[in-house]
Amino acid sequence: MSRVHDALRRAEQTGYLRTKGEPATDTPAPPYTDSPLLANLLEQIAEVPFNPSPDAHLLDATKPHDAPSEEFRAFRTRINHMQGLHQLHSLVVTSPSPAEGKSFTAVNLALAEAHLAGNPTLLADFDFRRPVVHRMFQIDRGPGASDYLEGKAPLCKVIKKIAGSNLYVMPAGEAVINPLELLNLREAKQLLDELPRLFNWVIMDSPPLLFAADANLLSTITDGSVLVVRVGITTIDSVTRAVQSLCENNLIGILVNGAERRELYSKYTYYHNYYYEARPAAGTHTEAAADQAAEGDKQASAPPATGDKPPEAQQS
């Protein structure tokens, strides 16, 4: 079982997630009723092309069987199931320290949600200290969230729709001197209360927990938090301190990042290849196809060469 599954299973066992014996589902829950603040907002939002940065390592909808896509879809299924049991529409993604993959996780989780039909998803960059979401999509940093909170831009100008998808992006906006004071404004809480009335998911990137109090504050005014840790980087002490700093505020799970492919599929190589290898063309001898699949199993099970790195390099 993958590390994503393990983390969410532990959340169930420790009481962060209460199940009722219902099967997990990818069917999104409907957004709340419309709000006067959000009237006709979607019609006023400008579209931008999907033009990810080459080094952003975003999910590729044309390669649904890649290991990262599989893992994020599994994570999506679990949180959508949780949404059916609880009021869960706004999610803060954070990590104990920098360079553990919180931005990578927030962006790709939002993409995975947006791949579902009828599931409008907003990705908001609330890391005002070191924003990267705008660079990953190669869009302008502003106007963005900080500009709206300071009254410098209307809401329709700080959100962009990614063309051909259900994904909307709110970049961080203009740099601010004291981000924590900005998040303490009444307008910040009102915004996060209202956005789920229009978007089924509001997924926020935020600063690391042990370096700023922003994520801790955001966790108190949103529906849930996800803590991202990285294999070989995050220490047990850091995880303990991060969870304690959250005071277990809406912590729905810990996502382990940076696992190598062989850790995800080493036990299931045969089944993974069986389901995802291309079917033989019409007229191809079935025994020859079976021999090729067996040879593929041997190659897939061989350990990678020294120095191999997983292609899903992480963002800070």
N, C-alpha and C positions, 0 to 999 in steps of 0.2 A: 504494500500500500504506500502511496506517495506521502511525502512529508506534509503536503497540504491537507490530505485526508486525516493524517495523524493529529495535526494541530486542531482541526475542527472536532475530531472525535474526543480529544481531551477536553475541549470546551464543553461538550455535552456532559462528560463525566463529572466535571467540576462544578456544574450547575450554571455556567454562563449561558448555556443553550438548553432550553427545555423542549424536548420532543414529545409528540403525541402518537407516535407510531405511524405517521403518515409518510408516504414516499416522497423523496425529494423531487422537485419539479423545476423546470425552466420557465414555467408560465409566470410572467410578471404580474404582480398585483396592480390594480388600477391606481393612478394617482388620486389625490384628494380632489375635492370639488374646486372649481375655479375661485380665484380671489380677485377683488377689484384692483389690487396692486399689480396683478399679472395679466390683466385683461388685454387681449390681442398682442401679447408680448412676442409669441412665436412668429407672428406675421411680420414683425418689425426687425427681427434679427437677421443680420447679413450672413450670407454663406461664404465659406472659404474652401478651397480645394483641399483634399487630403494629401498632404505633401510632407510626410514625416522625415525627420533628419535620418540620414543613413546610419548613424551610430546610436539611434534611439532604441532600437530593438523592439519596435512595436509589433503587436500581433498582426499577422498577414492573413486576411480573410480568404485568400486563395490557397493557403496551406493549412487547412484546418486540422491536419493530423500531426503537425509538429508537436514535440513534447511540451513547449510552453503553452501552446493553444489548448492542449488537452488539460493541463493543470489549471489554467485559468477558467476553463469551462466547468471543471469539477468544483472549483471554488465558487463560481457563479451559481451553480445549481444549489449548493448548500445555503448560501446566503439568501437566495430567492425562496428557498423552503422556510428559512427563518422568518423572512418577511411575511409569509403566509400565517405565521403563528403570533407575530408581534408587530407592533407599529415600528417598522424599520425602513426608513426611506433616506436618511442622511447618514453618511459614514465618513469618519475621519481615519485616514491612513497615516501612520507615523512609525517611528523606529526609535530605539534607544539612542543611537549615535548616527553621525553622517556616514554615507557610503555603504548603507546596508540594503538599499533597493526600495525605499518607500515610494519614491516618485515613479520608478519603473512599475511597481505593483499597482499604484493608484491609476496610472494611465492605462495599463493593460486590462485591469479589472473593468474600468469604464468602457473600454473598447469591446470587451467580451459581453457586457450587458447591452451595449448599443447594437450588437449583432442580432439581437432578438427583435422580431417584428413587434411593433406597438409598444416599445419599451424606451421612451425618451429618457436619456441619461445626461446629466450635467457633470462635467469634470471641472472642479473649481480649484485654482491654485491659491491656497491660503498660506503658503510659505512665503511671506513677504520679505524674509531675510535672505533667502537664496533661491528664488524661483527658477524653475527649469522647464515647466510645462510648455511655455511659449516656444522655447528652443526645440523641444521634441517635435512639435507640430510645425515649426518654422513659420510662426505667426508673430504679430507685434505683441510686445509685452503690455502695451497700454492702448486705449483705456482698458482698465481691468477692475478687479474687486476693490482695490484700495481707492481708486478714483470714484467708484460709486459710493463707498462708505464715507468719503470726504465731501460728497455732494458736487463733485466736479464733472460727473457724467451720468446720464440716465441708464437704467438697467439694460435697456435694449441695445445700448452701444458697447457694453462691456462683455457681452456674450456673443460668441460666434458659433454658427452651425457648420459642422463638417459635412460638406456636400455628399449626397448619396448615402447618408447614414442617419441613425437616431442619436448621434453624439453631438453635444453642445459643449463648448469649452469657454470657461471664464479665466483668462490669464490673471496674473497677480496685479498688474497695473504699476503705477508710478511708485518708486521707492519711498518709504516713509521712515521717519526718524525713530518712532516708537511703535512697532507693530502691536504690542500687547495693549496699549491704550486704544488703538483703533478697533481691536477685537472686543474691547469692553464697551464700545458704544452701543446704545440702544438699537441703532440701525443694523448692527451686525446680527443681533439676536432676531430682530424682526425679519431680516433677509433670510436667515436659515430656517425660520418658522414658515415662511411663505413659499420658498422655492419648491418644497415637496408637493405643493398643491398643483404644480405644473409638470414637474419631472418625477418619474417613478423612482429614480435614484439620483441622489446628489452625493458625489464622491469627492472628497477633499484631500488634497496633498497638504501636509503641514510640517513644520520644523521638527527636528528630533527632540524627544522628550527630555533628555538629560542636558540639553544645551539651551533650551528656552521653554517658557511656560505656556506658549501659544497652543500647543496640541492639548495640554491639560485643560485649558479654558474651553477650547472647542469641543472637547469630549463632554463637557457639562451641558452644552446647548445643542447637541446633536443626538441622534438615536443610537449610534454605536461607534466603536473604535476597533481598528485592526492594528496589531503590533507586528511589524515586519522585522525579522532577525535574519542574519546572514551566516551561512555555514563557514566556519573557520575565522570569522571576524568578531561576531557578537559573543561576549562572555556571559556566563551564568549570572555573575554579579550585575552586569548591565541590565539583563532581563528582569532580575529581581527588583532593582531600583526603579526601572521604568514602570513596572506593574504597580509598585507601591506609590509612585508619583501620580499614577492615574487614580489611585484609591479604588481601583476596580470599577471606575465609571464606565458603564456600558461596554466593557471589554468583551467582544464576542469571539475573539480567538487570536492566536499567534500564528503567523504565516512564516514558514521557514524558506528562505530564499537562497539561491546559489547552489542547489543540488546538481550534481552531474547527471547526465542522461542514464548512465548505468545504474545509478541509485534509484531512478524512477522505474525503469523497465527491465532490469536485469532478470527478474523472476518471471517476466511476462513476455519475453522477446518473441516466443513462438506465436502467442496469441495476438500480439501487436502486429507482427508481420502478416499473420493470417488474415486479419481484418483490413489492414491498410495497404498491403501490397497490391499493385494493379492486377486486375484479373487477366488471364491469358487471352490473347485475341482469338476470335472464332477460328476453329480449325487447328489450333495449337494442341499438340499432344499433351494430355493431362499429366503423364508421367514425367515429361520433360519439365513442365511447369512445377511439379512437386520437387524435382531435383533442384531447380533454381531456388525455390523457397527454402529448401533445406540448407543449401549453400549460403543463402542470405542469413539464416539463423546462426550459422557458424561464425560468419563475419561480424554480425551484430553483437554476438556474445563475447568476442575477443576484446581484451582490455585496450583502451586507447593508448596511443604513444605518450611517452613522458612529455609533459608540458602542454598537453591538450587542454583547452579551455572550453567550457560550454559556450555556445554561440550567444546565449541570452545574457551578455554582459550587462551589469546593472548600472542604473543611474543613481545618483545620490539623492 
